[in-house]
Amino acid sequence: MKNLIKTLTVSSFTAYALTVSTIASAQWGKTNAPSNVPTDIEMAVMNLTNWILGFIAIIATLVIIWGGVQYLTAGGNDDAVGAAKKTISYGIIGMVIAGLAYAMVIVVTQILQ
């Protein structure tokens, strides 16, 4: 349970930091250019955000796969099955948090434009 709380705390902080950096980048370097033309720093932050969230999604997928392998090799051991189920649920939670962070970045970017 402590690992879940730590994971959720770190994920929430990361999502918050990405949102704040997106807001800051959207406000910094604004010119009289049309609103659909991103500035250089805005593109850099969005590319970095997409890369980080893609990496988190890949890690969450690998955690789910690892939990499946643990489940298959548990051999009926109740403790091993419980650990495998926890690993799978942590992977699913990570995937949901990554998806919500991505959605938050998109919504904030759309609001600021």
PyMOL commands that place a pseudoatom at each C-alpha (Angstrom):
pseudoatom trace, name=CA, resn=MET, resi=1, chain=A, elem=C, hetatm=0, pos=[0.000, 0.000, 0.000]
pseudoatom trace, name=CA, resn=LYS, resi=2, chain=A, elem=C, hetatm=0, pos=[2.893, 2.360, 0.744]
pseudoatom trace, name=CA, resn=ASN, resi=3, chain=A, elem=C, hetatm=0, pos=[4.283, 1.751, -2.754]
pseudoatom trace, name=CA, resn=LEU, resi=4, chain=A, elem=C, hetatm=0, pos=[0.898, 2.609, -4.267]
pseudoatom trace, name=CA, resn=ILE, resi=5, chain=A, elem=C, hetatm=0, pos=[0.738, 5.849, -2.310]
pseudoatom trace, name=CA, resn=LYS, resi=6, chain=A, elem=C, hetatm=0, pos=[4.291, 6.735, -3.335]
pseudoatom trace, name=CA, resn=THR, resi=7, chain=A, elem=C, hetatm=0, pos=[3.548, 5.909, -6.971]
pseudoatom trace, name=CA, resn=LEU, resi=8, chain=A, elem=C, hetatm=0, pos=[0.364, 7.973, -7.003]
pseudoatom trace, name=CA, resn=THR, resi=9, chain=A, elem=C, hetatm=0, pos=[2.120, 10.882, -5.292]
pseudoatom trace, name=CA, resn=VAL, resi=10, chain=A, elem=C, hetatm=0, pos=[5.006, 10.902, -7.756]
pseudoatom trace, name=CA, resn=SER, resi=11, chain=A, elem=C, hetatm=0, pos=[2.645, 10.505, -10.722]
pseudoatom trace, name=CA, resn=SER, resi=12, chain=A, elem=C, hetatm=0, pos=[0.420, 13.325, -9.512]
pseudoatom trace, name=CA, resn=PHE, resi=13, chain=A, elem=C, hetatm=0, pos=[3.412, 15.596, -8.972]
pseudoatom trace, name=CA, resn=THR, resi=14, chain=A, elem=C, hetatm=0, pos=[4.698, 14.756, -12.456]
pseudoatom trace, name=CA, resn=ALA, resi=15, chain=A, elem=C, hetatm=0, pos=[1.318, 15.497, -14.033]
pseudoatom trace, name=CA, resn=TYR, resi=16, chain=A, elem=C, hetatm=0, pos=[1.153, 18.784, -12.123]
pseudoatom trace, name=CA, resn=ALA, resi=17, chain=A, elem=C, hetatm=0, pos=[4.676, 19.739, -13.203]
pseudoatom trace, name=CA, resn=LEU, resi=18, chain=A, elem=C, hetatm=0, pos=[3.894, 18.944, -16.841]
pseudoatom trace, name=CA, resn=THR, resi=19, chain=A, elem=C, hetatm=0, pos=[0.727, 21.030, -16.683]
pseudoatom trace, name=CA, resn=VAL, resi=20, chain=A, elem=C, hetatm=0, pos=[2.517, 23.985, -15.111]
pseudoatom trace, name=CA, resn=SER, resi=21, chain=A, elem=C, hetatm=0, pos=[5.345, 23.781, -17.635]
pseudoatom trace, name=CA, resn=THR, resi=22, chain=A, elem=C, hetatm=0, pos=[2.821, 23.708, -20.471]
pseudoatom trace, name=CA, resn=ILE, resi=23, chain=A, elem=C, hetatm=0, pos=[1.057, 26.768, -19.090]
pseudoatom trace, name=CA, resn=ALA, resi=24, chain=A, elem=C, hetatm=0, pos=[4.362, 28.592, -18.656]
pseudoatom trace, name=CA, resn=SER, resi=25, chain=A, elem=C, hetatm=0, pos=[5.552, 27.693, -22.126]
pseudoatom trace, name=CA, resn=ALA, resi=26, chain=A, elem=C, hetatm=0, pos=[2.277, 28.779, -23.681]
pseudoatom trace, name=CA, resn=GLN, resi=27, chain=A, elem=C, hetatm=0, pos=[2.591, 32.198, -22.074]
pseudoatom trace, name=CA, resn=TRP, resi=28, chain=A, elem=C, hetatm=0, pos=[6.314, 32.670, -22.671]
pseudoatom trace, name=CA, resn=GLY, resi=29, chain=A, elem=C, hetatm=0, pos=[7.391, 33.948, -26.064]
pseudoatom trace, name=CA, resn=LYS, resi=30, chain=A, elem=C, hetatm=0, pos=[3.931, 34.923, -27.277]
pseudoatom trace, name=CA, resn=THR, resi=31, chain=A, elem=C, hetatm=0, pos=[4.146, 37.186, -30.291]
pseudoatom trace, name=CA, resn=ASN, resi=32, chain=A, elem=C, hetatm=0, pos=[1.619, 38.641, -32.680]
pseudoatom trace, name=CA, resn=ALA, resi=33, chain=A, elem=C, hetatm=0, pos=[1.721, 35.426, -34.693]
pseudoatom trace, name=CA, resn=PRO, resi=34, chain=A, elem=C, hetatm=0, pos=[-1.555, 33.610, -35.308]
pseudoatom trace, name=CA, resn=SER, resi=35, chain=A, elem=C, hetatm=0, pos=[-2.665, 31.414, -32.411]
pseudoatom trace, name=CA, resn=ASN, resi=36, chain=A, elem=C, hetatm=0, pos=[-2.258, 28.187, -34.384]
pseudoatom trace, name=CA, resn=VAL, resi=37, chain=A, elem=C, hetatm=0, pos=[1.471, 28.787, -34.970]
pseudoatom trace, name=CA, resn=PRO, resi=38, chain=A, elem=C, hetatm=0, pos=[3.401, 27.465, -31.954]
pseudoatom trace, name=CA, resn=THR, resi=39, chain=A, elem=C, hetatm=0, pos=[6.508, 29.192, -30.696]
pseudoatom trace, name=CA, resn=ASP, resi=40, chain=A, elem=C, hetatm=0, pos=[9.777, 27.301, -30.489]
pseudoatom trace, name=CA, resn=ILE, resi=41, chain=A, elem=C, hetatm=0, pos=[9.670, 26.819, -26.718]
pseudoatom trace, name=CA, resn=GLU, resi=42, chain=A, elem=C, hetatm=0, pos=[6.050, 25.679, -26.896]
pseudoatom trace, name=CA, resn=MET, resi=43, chain=A, elem=C, hetatm=0, pos=[6.929, 23.023, -29.469]
pseudoatom trace, name=CA, resn=ALA, resi=44, chain=A, elem=C, hetatm=0, pos=[9.885, 21.903, -27.379]
pseudoatom trace, name=CA, resn=VAL, resi=45, chain=A, elem=C, hetatm=0, pos=[7.775, 21.523, -24.247]
pseudoatom trace, name=CA, resn=MET, resi=46, chain=A, elem=C, hetatm=0, pos=[5.011, 19.684, -26.098]
pseudoatom trace, name=CA, resn=ASN, resi=47, chain=A, elem=C, hetatm=0, pos=[7.540, 17.332, -27.707]
pseudoatom trace, name=CA, resn=LEU, resi=48, chain=A, elem=C, hetatm=0, pos=[9.146, 16.679, -24.322]
pseudoatom trace, name=CA, resn=THR, resi=49, chain=A, elem=C, hetatm=0, pos=[5.748, 16.118, -22.724]
pseudoatom trace, name=CA, resn=ASN, resi=50, chain=A, elem=C, hetatm=0, pos=[4.725, 13.666, -25.443]
pseudoatom trace, name=CA, resn=TRP, resi=51, chain=A, elem=C, hetatm=0, pos=[8.028, 11.820, -25.111]
pseudoatom trace, name=CA, resn=ILE, resi=52, chain=A, elem=C, hetatm=0, pos=[7.799, 11.543, -21.312]
pseudoatom trace, name=CA, resn=LEU, resi=53, chain=A, elem=C, hetatm=0, pos=[4.171, 10.398, -21.354]
pseudoatom trace, name=CA, resn=GLY, resi=54, chain=A, elem=C, hetatm=0, pos=[4.942, 7.884, -24.105]
pseudoatom trace, name=CA, resn=PHE, resi=55, chain=A, elem=C, hetatm=0, pos=[7.806, 6.529, -22.017]
pseudoatom trace, name=CA, resn=ILE, resi=56, chain=A, elem=C, hetatm=0, pos=[5.517, 6.249, -18.977]
pseudoatom trace, name=CA, resn=ALA, resi=57, chain=A, elem=C, hetatm=0, pos=[2.939, 4.372, -21.077]
pseudoatom trace, name=CA, resn=ILE, resi=58, chain=A, elem=C, hetatm=0, pos=[5.617, 1.952, -22.291]
pseudoatom trace, name=CA, resn=ILE, resi=59, chain=A, elem=C, hetatm=0, pos=[6.804, 1.335, -18.722]
pseudoatom trace, name=CA, resn=ALA, resi=60, chain=A, elem=C, hetatm=0, pos=[3.210, 0.763, -17.553]
pseudoatom trace, name=CA, resn=THR, resi=61, chain=A, elem=C, hetatm=0, pos=[2.679, -1.722, -20.382]
pseudoatom trace, name=CA, resn=LEU, resi=62, chain=A, elem=C, hetatm=0, pos=[5.850, -3.580, -19.417]
pseudoatom trace, name=CA, resn=VAL, resi=63, chain=A, elem=C, hetatm=0, pos=[4.690, -3.676, -15.778]
pseudoatom trace, name=CA, resn=ILE, resi=64, chain=A, elem=C, hetatm=0, pos=[1.375, -5.210, -16.869]
pseudoatom trace, name=CA, resn=ILE, resi=65, chain=A, elem=C, hetatm=0, pos=[3.220, -7.801, -18.969]
pseudoatom trace, name=CA, resn=TRP, resi=66, chain=A, elem=C, hetatm=0, pos=[5.551, -8.594, -16.047]
pseudoatom trace, name=CA, resn=GLY, resi=67, chain=A, elem=C, hetatm=0, pos=[2.504, -9.035, -13.783]
pseudoatom trace, name=CA, resn=GLY, resi=68, chain=A, elem=C, hetatm=0, pos=[1.034, -11.445, -16.339]
pseudoatom trace, name=CA, resn=VAL, resi=69, chain=A, elem=C, hetatm=0, pos=[4.258, -13.468, -16.371]
pseudoatom trace, name=CA, resn=GLN, resi=70, chain=A, elem=C, hetatm=0, pos=[4.230, -13.549, -12.564]
pseudoatom trace, name=CA, resn=TYR, resi=71, chain=A, elem=C, hetatm=0, pos=[0.619, -14.704, -12.628]
pseudoatom trace, name=CA, resn=LEU, resi=72, chain=A, elem=C, hetatm=0, pos=[1.341, -17.470, -15.118]
pseudoatom trace, name=CA, resn=THR, resi=73, chain=A, elem=C, hetatm=0, pos=[4.337, -18.727, -13.156]
pseudoatom trace, name=CA, resn=ALA, resi=74, chain=A, elem=C, hetatm=0, pos=[2.683, -18.514, -9.723]
pseudoatom trace, name=CA, resn=GLY, resi=75, chain=A, elem=C, hetatm=0, pos=[1.830, -22.206, -9.813]
pseudoatom trace, name=CA, resn=GLY, resi=76, chain=A, elem=C, hetatm=0, pos=[-1.196, -21.844, -7.547]
pseudoatom trace, name=CA, resn=ASN, resi=77, chain=A, elem=C, hetatm=0, pos=[0.749, -20.138, -4.757]
pseudoatom trace, name=CA, resn=ASP, resi=78, chain=A, elem=C, hetatm=0, pos=[-1.696, -17.672, -3.212]
pseudoatom trace, name=CA, resn=ASP, resi=79, chain=A, elem=C, hetatm=0, pos=[1.017, -15.187, -2.196]
pseudoatom trace, name=CA, resn=ALA, resi=80, chain=A, elem=C, hetatm=0, pos=[2.541, -15.160, -5.677]
pseudoatom trace, name=CA, resn=VAL, resi=81, chain=A, elem=C, hetatm=0, pos=[-0.887, -14.769, -7.287]
pseudoatom trace, name=CA, resn=GLY, resi=82, chain=A, elem=C, hetatm=0, pos=[-1.656, -11.834, -4.973]
pseudoatom trace, name=CA, resn=ALA, resi=83, chain=A, elem=C, hetatm=0, pos=[1.677, -10.180, -5.816]
pseudoatom trace, name=CA, resn=ALA, resi=84, chain=A, elem=C, hetatm=0, pos=[1.014, -10.661, -9.536]
pseudoatom trace, name=CA, resn=LYS, resi=85, chain=A, elem=C, hetatm=0, pos=[-2.445, -9.105, -9.253]
pseudoatom trace, name=CA, resn=LYS, resi=86, chain=A, elem=C, hetatm=0, pos=[-0.968, -6.117, -7.413]
pseudoatom trace, name=CA, resn=THR, resi=87, chain=A, elem=C, hetatm=0, pos=[1.665, -5.695, -10.124]
pseudoatom trace, name=CA, resn=ILE, resi=88, chain=A, elem=C, hetatm=0, pos=[-0.994, -5.759, -12.837]
pseudoatom trace, name=CA, resn=SER, resi=89, chain=A, elem=C, hetatm=0, pos=[-3.167, -3.259, -10.958]
pseudoatom trace, name=CA, resn=TYR, resi=90, chain=A, elem=C, hetatm=0, pos=[-0.167, -0.913, -10.478]
pseudoatom trace, name=CA, resn=GLY, resi=91, chain=A, elem=C, hetatm=0, pos=[0.482, -1.072, -14.215]
pseudoatom trace, name=CA, resn=ILE, resi=92, chain=A, elem=C, hetatm=0, pos=[-3.145, -0.259, -14.987]
pseudoatom trace, name=CA, resn=ILE, resi=93, chain=A, elem=C, hetatm=0, pos=[-3.094, 2.641, -12.505]
pseudoatom trace, name=CA, resn=GLY, resi=94, chain=A, elem=C, hetatm=0, pos=[0.079, 3.957, -14.141]
pseudoatom trace, name=CA, resn=MET, resi=95, chain=A, elem=C, hetatm=0, pos=[-1.527, 3.734, -17.575]
pseudoatom trace, name=CA, resn=VAL, resi=96, chain=A, elem=C, hetatm=0, pos=[-4.617, 5.611, -16.377]
pseudoatom trace, name=CA, resn=ILE, resi=97, chain=A, elem=C, hetatm=0, pos=[-2.497, 8.332, -14.752]
pseudoatom trace, name=CA, resn=ALA, resi=98, chain=A, elem=C, hetatm=0, pos=[-0.427, 8.731, -17.916]
pseudoatom trace, name=CA, resn=GLY, resi=99, chain=A, elem=C, hetatm=0, pos=[-3.612, 9.035, -19.971]
pseudoatom trace, name=CA, resn=LEU, resi=100, chain=A, elem=C, hetatm=0, pos=[-5.083, 11.598, -17.591]
pseudoatom trace, name=CA, resn=ALA, resi=101, chain=A, elem=C, hetatm=0, pos=[-1.844, 13.604, -17.593]
pseudoatom trace, name=CA, resn=TYR, resi=102, chain=A, elem=C, hetatm=0, pos=[-1.860, 13.650, -21.387]
pseudoatom trace, name=CA, resn=ALA, resi=103, chain=A, elem=C, hetatm=0, pos=[-5.504, 14.729, -21.434]
pseudoatom trace, name=CA, resn=MET, resi=104, chain=A, elem=C, hetatm=0, pos=[-4.744, 17.455, -18.897]
pseudoatom trace, name=CA, resn=VAL, resi=105, chain=A, elem=C, hetatm=0, pos=[-1.920, 18.831, -21.026]
pseudoatom trace, name=CA, resn=ILE, resi=106, chain=A, elem=C, hetatm=0, pos=[-4.140, 18.861, -24.109]
pseudoatom trace, name=CA, resn=VAL, resi=107, chain=A, elem=C, hetatm=0, pos=[-7.010, 20.581, -22.286]
pseudoatom trace, name=CA, resn=VAL, resi=108, chain=A, elem=C, hetatm=0, pos=[-4.757, 23.234, -20.740]
pseudoatom trace, name=CA, resn=THR, resi=109, chain=A, elem=C, hetatm=0, pos=[-3.080, 23.883, -24.088]
pseudoatom trace, name=CA, resn=GLN, resi=110, chain=A, elem=C, hetatm=0, pos=[-6.458, 24.264, -25.806]
pseudoatom trace, name=CA, resn=ILE, resi=111, chain=A, elem=C, hetatm=0, pos=[-7.716, 26.630, -23.095]
pseudoatom trace, name=CA, resn=LEU, resi=112, chain=A, elem=C, hetatm=0, pos=[-4.626, 28.826, -23.374]
pseudoatom trace, name=CA, resn=GLN, resi=113, chain=A, elem=C, hetatm=0, pos=[-4.895, 29.082, -27.150]
for i in range(1, 113): cmd.bond("trace and resi %d" % i, "trace and resi %d" % (i + 1))
show_as sticks, trace
zoom trace
